[in-house]
Amino acid sequence: MNAAPFSSLSTGHQSLQALVGAWRGEEEVAATQWTDAGTATSEVLAEAQFGGLFVVQRYRQRRDGTISFGSHNVFGFDQQNGVVTMHQFDSMGFVPAAPATGKRNGSELSLERSSPRGAARVNYSFDGADTYRMRLQFKPAGSDAWQDMVSGLYRRVLPSEEG
């Protein structure tokens, strides 16, 4: 395997590196068809892979002391189309037909995807190197209204602090 040195990565690939690290979050969970409203904590561990061409993220949400949701996300940059991609595999068990796609605009990364169940969009807002905010929304099939699902504030922690 030949990993590309970071300096040879495209600007799009370099922008993914903001996600890399160990993070702890405090979240507000909205009432949806899948869960009740409330608060949660989360641990996120994201690593650059293949010389930074991809970022692999493991996310675990805890409510009432137990893991209530988990996902593995693989972020990449599609140079041909100029978009960030995110393939998500999660504890809901839905197989993604296609990745979420979007763009980084300054300190914001916004991604959207559609499925037969509806559309989802996630926005990451980087408040510097050690803090970011995430907001996930869902629009059910046949609806024009976006519904909040989860929003949170995530702070960088030492990997040994990540649970």
Secondary structure, 3 states (H helix, E strand, C coil): CCCCCHHHCCHHHHHHHHHCEEEEEEEEECCCCCCCCEEEEEEEEEEEEHHHCEEEEEEEEEECCEEEEEEEEEEEEECCCCEEEEEEEECCCCCCCCCEEEEEECCEEEEEEEECCEEEEEEEEECCCCEEEEEEEEEECCCCCCEEEEEEEEEEECHHHCC
